[in-house]
Amino acid sequence: MCLHRSHVVLPNPVTSTAQQQVPKKTEFSRGRARTVFSEEQKRKLMQRFHRQKYISPQERTELATALGLNCKQVKTWYQNRRMKLKRSQCLQTPGTSWDQPSFNPVSSQLAVF
């Protein structure tokens, strides 16, 4: 179930006509635009990710510089990729949940006397 807040922008009678011509941020244009990575950037990010699931801030800076990205873009890519990996692993092992520990038959057995 997805929950979305709907934003209603009412006109402000105090604003001038020059300010009204500036496009307002909508629900879909909020914040920074989505980064589209080149094939080369994706390939290099994936190569590094296969070797190393977590990178230090210094390594992130070096990788960002080498790829022509900023540190936040690399950090976000890594976070998203780890979540994608986690989701795919959860789908491969049915009956497990992210918020619950895996079923352990030894700890769930009752002592029989």
N, C-alpha and C positions, 0 to 999 in steps of 0.2 A: 504494500500500500504506500503510495507516495503522497506526501503532504506538501502542498505548495501554498505560499501566502500570495494572495492577489493584492496588488498595489494599485490604488486608484489615485491618479494625480489630478487634483482639482486646479483650475486656473487661479492664479493669484492676481487680484485686481490691482495690486500695488506695483507689480513688475512692469517695466517699460516694454515697448514693442520690440526693441532691439534684443532684449533678454529673452523674449518669447520665441524668437527665431532660432535660438540655440536648441538643438535636439535634446530632448530629455532622455535620461537613462531609463530604459524600460526594464521589465523583469528579465528580459533576455540579453540586454546589453550591459548589465550590471558588471562593474569591475573591468578587469583586463580582458582583451580578446583572447580567444583560444589559440594556443601555439600550434602551428602545423610544422612538424619536424620533417626534414628532408630524409630521403631513403638512406643516405650516408650517415646522418646523425642517428637515425634509429638503429642502423646496423652496428655502429660503434657503441651506442648505449647498451644494446642487447649483448654484445660481446663482453663488455665490462660487467654487466649484470650477471652473466653466467659464471664469471670468475669470482664475483664479489657482490653479495646481496646488499651489503651496507658499505657506504664509503664515508670517510672522515670529511670534515669541512675543507681541509686542505686539498684532499683528492677531488672533492666536488668542484672546488675552484679551478683546479688544473684541467679537469675534464670539461668544464663549461668553457674555459678559454680555448681549449683545443677544438671544440665543436662550434664555437661562435655563438654560444648561448650564455644566459646569465645563471648564476648559482641557484636562484629560486626555481628556474625552469628544470634544472637537473634534479634538484631536491624533489620537486613535485613529480617528475617522471619516475624517479625511484620509488616514491611512496605509492604511486598508482600501480607501478609494475609489481611491487610486493603484494598489494591487495589483489591484483589479478591472479597472481600465483596462488595466494591463499584461497581465493574463491575456487580456482580450478582444482586444488587439492581437496577441498571440501566436497566438491561435486564427485570426485573420484572415490571418496570413501563415504558411502551413504550411511545415514543414521547418526552422523555427528553434527554437532552444532557449534557455531563460533563462540557462543557465550556459555557453553557448558563443556566441562572436561570430557574427554573420550570415555566411553564405557570401559570399566576395568572389572572383569569377572572376578578377580581375586578379592577386591575390596568390597564387592557387592554381595558376596556369599555370607549367609548367616551361619553362625556356629551351630552345629547340630550336636546335641548331647544325648 
